Amino acid sequence: MHRLHILTHLPFLILMEGYAAVNEPTKAIKTFRAMEKLGLAADSSSFYELLRSLCKYRNVEEAEELLLSNRGVFPLKVEGFNIILDGWCSAMADLVEAKRCWREMAAFCISPDGATYALMIGCFSRAGNLFDSMRLYDEMKKKGWPPGISVYNALIYALAGEGLAATAKKLMKKMEELGLEVSVETYNSLILPLCEARKVDEAREMMEEMIQRGITPTAETYKAFLRAEDMAGTMALLQRMSSGAADGSVFLLLLEKFLRWEQAENALRIWAEMGKRGVEKEGGHYLALVRGLVACGWKPKAMEFYREMKVRGFTADPKLERLFTEVEERGRRGRRRAERGKFD
């Protein structure tokens, strides 16, 4: 029966998400309402899918208004509020609105569950609010909701962000004692704030420990180090990056970093390395390289890559267009003067 429900509702769910993805929340909502007109039950499951789609693509305000305005048809429950709260916490990263949503739940006499606590703790953690993260952690345990992996990861991040890495490591051990899996996300929760605080040696120790345990670093791990490493550290990190983790975002950061250091030759080596590793070169990579080469005084080389960028169909940049047009015009004037000089 559940499978039949999915099959009959699936086209409408796909349409709703499609409209939400292109910032057409009104059309997504109209698609939901059209289900009943066509004889399909617009039940709570479909309603929650609509809310998830709206929140996923940052139409959280519309989703919350829809939840509250339809409470006569779909009674307010913690599941619906959790979808909205996830939108404010994850898609929008708006702690003020998340706190307001939490109070709204209380106003409607909706008690938070474990998922609600996990969302709020994560939101407080990302905002660097250790006090409220720990307060809700204690509260959820008192109310009988066992903290899961996401909660411990959030607390580790908040502790490390406040310079309490030793306490964060103890919490990792507690996770394992409770039978919870320590994953790359857990290690990243410790490594990222350590790198932000320029405690690179300590962060390296954690990455070594992670690798020894058979946990592979991700792009987020490498990007954290790249933002903190000096030239030598960056070069060493590049050598040990696994192909899977060194994605386009990692190479974009590498290009920007070397060009900021006016290391045009190394930036071009990074460009070649992208090809060797099969990393797709996108418009952002071309723009970073071209702008950086111009700043380094490598205009002829920059023009080569800019032409290649346009041939590949990426959008032209107005400022670069004007710059290279001027360069080409100066070149033509210089050639004309040289030609005239031959006959003088």
C-alpha positions as CSV (number, residue, x, y, z in Angstrom):
1,M,0.0,0.0,0.0
2,H,2.8,2.4,0.9
3,R,4.6,1.5,-2.4
4,L,1.4,2.4,-4.3
5,H,1.2,5.7,-2.5
6,I,4.8,6.5,-3.5
7,L,4.2,5.6,-7.2
8,T,1.0,7.6,-7.5
9,H,2.3,10.7,-5.7
10,L,5.8,10.6,-7.1
11,P,5.3,12.8,-10.2
12,F,3.7,15.5,-7.9
13,L,6.5,15.3,-5.4
14,I,9.1,15.7,-8.2
15,L,7.2,18.7,-9.6
16,M,7.0,20.3,-6.1
17,E,10.7,19.9,-5.5
18,G,11.4,21.2,-9.0
19,Y,9.4,24.4,-8.5
20,A,11.0,24.9,-5.1
21,A,14.5,24.4,-6.6
22,V,13.9,27.3,-9.1
23,N,12.5,29.6,-6.4
24,E,8.8,29.1,-7.4
25,P,7.2,28.3,-4.0
26,T,3.8,29.4,-5.1
27,K,3.8,26.9,-8.0
28,A,5.0,24.2,-5.7
29,I,2.1,24.8,-3.3
30,K,-0.4,24.9,-6.2
31,T,1.0,21.5,-7.4
32,F,0.2,20.1,-3.9
33,R,-3.3,21.5,-4.0
34,A,-3.8,20.0,-7.5
35,M,-3.4,16.5,-6.1
36,E,-6.9,16.4,-4.5
37,K,-8.5,17.8,-7.7
38,L,-7.1,14.8,-9.5
39,G,-8.4,12.4,-7.0
40,L,-5.2,11.8,-5.0
41,A,-5.2,12.2,-1.3
42,A,-3.1,15.2,-0.2
43,D,-2.1,13.5,3.1
44,S,0.3,14.5,5.8
45,S,3.1,12.6,4.2
46,S,2.8,14.6,0.9
47,F,2.4,17.8,2.9
48,Y,5.6,17.2,4.8
49,E,7.4,16.4,1.6
50,L,6.3,19.8,0.3
51,L,7.6,21.5,3.4
52,R,10.9,19.7,3.1
53,S,11.3,20.8,-0.5
54,L,10.5,24.4,0.3
55,C,12.9,24.4,3.2
56,K,15.7,22.6,1.3
57,Y,15.7,25.5,-1.3
58,R,15.5,28.2,1.3
59,N,11.8,29.0,1.1
60,V,11.6,28.5,4.8
61,E,9.3,31.5,5.6
62,E,6.8,30.2,3.0
63,A,7.0,26.7,4.5
64,E,6.4,27.9,8.0
65,E,3.4,30.0,6.9
66,L,2.0,27.0,5.1
67,L,2.4,24.8,8.2
68,L,0.6,27.2,10.5
69,S,-2.2,28.2,8.0
70,N,-3.1,24.5,7.4
71,R,-3.2,23.4,11.0
72,G,-7.0,22.9,10.6
73,V,-6.3,20.2,8.0
74,F,-2.9,18.9,9.2
75,P,-2.7,19.3,13.0
76,L,0.5,20.7,14.3
77,K,3.0,18.1,15.4
78,V,6.6,18.0,16.3
79,E,7.5,16.4,12.9
80,G,6.2,19.4,11.0
81,F,8.0,21.9,13.3
82,N,11.2,19.9,13.0
83,I,11.1,20.3,9.2
84,I,10.8,24.1,9.6
85,L,13.4,24.2,12.3
86,D,15.8,22.3,10.1
87,G,15.2,24.9,7.4
88,W,16.1,27.8,9.7
89,C,19.1,25.9,11.2
90,S,20.6,24.2,8.1
91,A,19.4,25.9,4.9
92,M,19.4,29.4,6.3
93,A,21.8,29.1,9.3
94,D,19.7,31.7,11.0
95,L,19.9,31.3,14.8
96,V,17.5,34.1,15.6
97,E,14.7,32.6,13.5
98,A,15.5,29.1,14.8
99,K,15.1,30.4,18.4
100,R,11.8,32.0,17.4
101,C,10.6,28.8,15.9
102,W,11.5,26.9,19.1
103,R,9.4,29.4,21.1
104,E,6.6,29.0,18.6
105,M,6.5,25.3,19.2
106,A,6.1,26.0,22.9
107,A,3.3,28.5,22.2
108,F,1.4,25.7,20.5
109,C,2.2,23.3,23.3
110,I,4.4,21.1,21.0
111,S,7.1,19.3,23.1
112,P,10.5,19.0,21.4
113,D,11.8,15.5,20.7
114,G,15.3,14.2,20.2
115,A,15.5,15.5,16.6
116,T,14.4,19.0,17.7
117,Y,17.2,19.1,20.4
118,A,19.7,17.8,17.8
119,L,18.8,20.6,15.4
120,M,19.0,23.4,18.0
121,I,22.3,22.1,19.5
122,G,23.8,22.0,16.0
123,C,22.6,25.5,15.3
124,F,24.0,26.9,18.6
125,S,27.3,25.0,17.9
126,R,27.8,26.5,14.4
127,A,27.1,29.9,15.9
128,G,29.9,29.3,18.5
129,N,27.5,29.3,21.4
130,L,28.9,26.6,23.7
131,F,26.8,27.5,26.7
132,D,23.4,27.0,25.1
133,S,24.7,23.9,23.3
134,M,25.6,22.3,26.6
135,R,22.4,23.5,28.3
136,L,20.2,21.8,25.7
137,Y,22.4,18.7,25.8
138,D,21.8,18.4,29.5
139,E,18.1,19.1,29.1
140,M,17.5,16.5,26.4
141,K,19.2,13.8,28.5
142,K,17.0,14.8,31.5
143,K,13.9,14.5,29.3
144,G,14.9,11.0,28.2
145,W,16.2,11.7,24.7
146,P,19.6,10.0,24.2
147,P,22.0,12.2,22.2
148,G,23.0,10.8,18.9
149,I,26.1,11.2,16.8
150,S,25.1,14.6,15.3
151,V,24.7,16.0,18.8
152,Y,28.2,14.8,19.9
153,N,29.7,16.1,16.7
154,A,28.2,19.5,17.3
155,L,29.4,19.6,20.9
156,I,32.9,18.6,19.8
157,Y,32.9,21.5,17.3
158,A,31.7,24.0,19.9
159,L,34.2,22.8,22.5
160,A,37.2,23.0,20.1
161,G,36.0,26.4,18.9
162,E,36.3,27.7,22.5
163,G,39.8,26.3,22.8
164,L,38.7,23.2,24.8
165,A,40.2,20.6,22.4
166,A,41.2,18.3,25.3
167,T,37.6,18.2,26.5
168,A,36.4,17.6,22.9
169,K,38.7,14.6,22.7
170,K,37.3,13.2,25.9
171,L,33.8,13.5,24.4
172,M,35.0,11.5,21.4
173,K,36.1,8.7,23.8
174,K,32.7,8.9,25.5
175,M,31.0,8.5,22.1
176,E,32.9,5.2,21.5
177,E,32.1,4.0,25.1
178,L,28.4,4.5,24.2
179,G,28.8,2.5,21.0
180,L,28.5,5.5,18.7
181,E,30.6,5.6,15.6
182,V,33.4,8.1,15.4
183,S,33.4,9.1,11.7
184,V,35.2,11.6,9.5
185,E,32.5,14.1,10.4
186,T,33.5,13.7,14.1
187,Y,37.1,14.3,13.3
188,N,36.3,17.2,11.1
189,S,34.3,18.7,13.9
190,L,37.6,18.9,15.8
191,I,40.0,19.6,13.0
192,L,38.1,22.6,11.5
193,P,38.1,24.8,14.6
194,L,41.7,23.8,15.3
195,C,42.7,25.0,11.8
196,E,40.7,28.1,12.2
197,A,42.6,28.8,15.4
198,R,45.9,28.2,13.5
199,K,46.7,25.2,15.8
200,V,47.8,23.3,12.7
201,D,50.2,20.9,14.5
202,E,47.4,19.7,16.7
203,A,45.0,19.4,13.8
204,R,47.7,17.3,11.9
205,E,47.9,14.9,14.8
206,M,44.1,14.4,14.7
207,M,44.3,13.8,10.9
208,E,47.1,11.2,11.4
209,E,45.0,9.5,14.0
210,M,42.0,9.5,11.7
211,I,44.0,8.0,8.8
212,Q,45.6,5.3,11.1
213,R,42.0,4.3,12.1
214,G,41.2,3.8,8.4
215,I,39.0,6.9,8.1
216,T,39.7,8.8,4.9
217,P,39.8,12.7,5.0
218,T,37.3,14.5,2.9
219,A,37.4,17.7,0.9
220,E,36.3,19.6,4.0
221,T,39.3,18.2,5.9
222,Y,41.7,19.3,3.3
223,K,40.1,22.8,2.8
224,A,40.4,23.4,6.6
225,F,44.2,22.8,6.4
226,L,44.6,24.8,3.2
227,R,43.1,27.8,4.8
228,A,45.7,27.6,7.6
229,E,48.8,26.1,6.1
230,D,51.9,28.0,4.9
231,M,53.6,27.4,1.6
232,A,55.6,24.4,2.7
233,G,52.6,22.9,4.4
234,T,50.3,23.4,1.4
235,M,52.8,21.7,-0.9
236,A,53.1,18.7,1.5
237,L,49.3,18.5,1.8
238,L,48.9,18.4,-1.9
239,Q,51.2,15.4,-2.2
240,R,49.1,13.3,0.2
241,M,45.7,14.3,-0.9
242,S,43.6,11.3,-2.2
243,S,42.1,11.7,-5.6
244,G,38.5,11.2,-4.3
245,A,38.7,13.9,-1.7
246,A,40.6,16.5,-3.7
247,D,37.5,17.8,-5.6
248,G,36.9,21.0,-7.5
249,S,36.4,23.1,-4.4
250,V,39.8,22.0,-3.0
251,F,41.6,22.9,-6.3
252,L,39.8,26.2,-6.4
253,L,41.1,27.0,-3.0
254,L,44.6,25.9,-4.1
255,L,44.5,28.1,-7.2
256,E,43.4,31.2,-5.2
257,K,46.0,30.6,-2.5
258,F,49.0,30.3,-4.9
259,L,47.9,33.2,-6.9
260,R,47.4,35.3,-3.8
261,W,51.0,34.5,-3.0
262,E,51.9,35.5,-6.6
263,Q,53.1,32.0,-7.3
264,A,51.8,31.9,-10.9
265,E,54.0,28.9,-11.9
266,N,52.7,26.8,-9.0
267,A,49.2,27.8,-9.9
268,L,49.7,26.5,-13.4
269,R,51.1,23.3,-11.9
270,I,47.9,23.0,-9.9
271,W,45.9,23.5,-13.1
272,A,47.8,20.7,-14.7
273,E,47.3,18.5,-11.7
274,M,43.6,18.9,-12.0
275,G,43.8,17.4,-15.5
276,K,45.9,14.5,-14.3
277,R,43.3,13.7,-11.5
278,G,40.3,14.1,-13.8
279,V,38.9,17.0,-11.9
280,E,36.4,19.0,-14.0
281,K,37.5,22.6,-14.7
282,E,34.5,24.9,-14.2
283,G,33.9,28.6,-14.8
284,G,35.0,29.5,-11.3
285,H,38.3,27.8,-11.8
286,Y,39.0,29.7,-15.0
287,L,38.0,33.0,-13.5
288,A,40.2,32.5,-10.5
289,L,43.2,31.5,-12.7
290,V,42.7,34.3,-15.2
291,R,42.2,37.1,-12.6
292,G,45.2,35.8,-10.6
293,L,47.5,35.6,-13.6
294,V,46.5,39.2,-14.5
295,A,47.3,40.3,-10.9
296,C,50.7,38.5,-11.2
297,G,51.5,40.4,-14.5
298,W,51.0,37.3,-16.7
299,K,48.5,38.9,-19.1
300,P,49.3,37.0,-22.3
301,K,48.9,33.7,-20.4
302,A,45.8,35.0,-18.8
303,M,44.3,35.8,-22.2
304,E,45.0,32.3,-23.4
305,F,43.0,30.8,-20.6
306,Y,40.3,33.4,-21.0
307,R,39.8,32.5,-24.6
308,E,39.7,28.8,-23.7
309,M,37.1,29.6,-21.0
310,K,34.8,31.3,-23.6
311,V,35.3,28.5,-26.1
312,R,34.1,26.0,-23.5
313,G,30.9,28.0,-23.1
314,F,31.5,29.7,-19.7
315,T,30.1,33.2,-19.2
316,A,32.4,36.0,-20.1
317,D,33.4,38.5,-17.4
318,P,32.8,42.2,-18.3
319,K,35.8,43.6,-16.5
320,L,38.1,41.0,-18.1
321,E,36.5,41.7,-21.5
322,R,37.4,45.4,-21.2
323,L,40.9,44.7,-19.9
324,F,41.8,42.2,-22.7
325,T,40.1,44.4,-25.4
326,E,42.4,47.3,-24.2
327,V,45.4,45.0,-24.2
328,E,44.7,43.8,-27.8
329,E,44.1,47.3,-29.0
330,R,47.5,48.5,-27.5
331,G,49.1,45.5,-29.2
332,R,47.5,46.5,-32.6
333,R,48.7,50.1,-32.2
334,G,52.2,48.9,-31.3
335,R,52.3,46.7,-34.4
336,R,51.1,49.5,-36.6
337,R,53.8,51.8,-35.3
338,A,56.4,49.1,-35.9
339,E,55.2,48.7,-39.5
340,R,55.4,52.5,-40.1
341,G,58.9,52.5,-38.6
342,K,60.1,50.1,-41.3
343,F,59.4,52.7,-44.0
344,D,60.8,55.8,-42.2
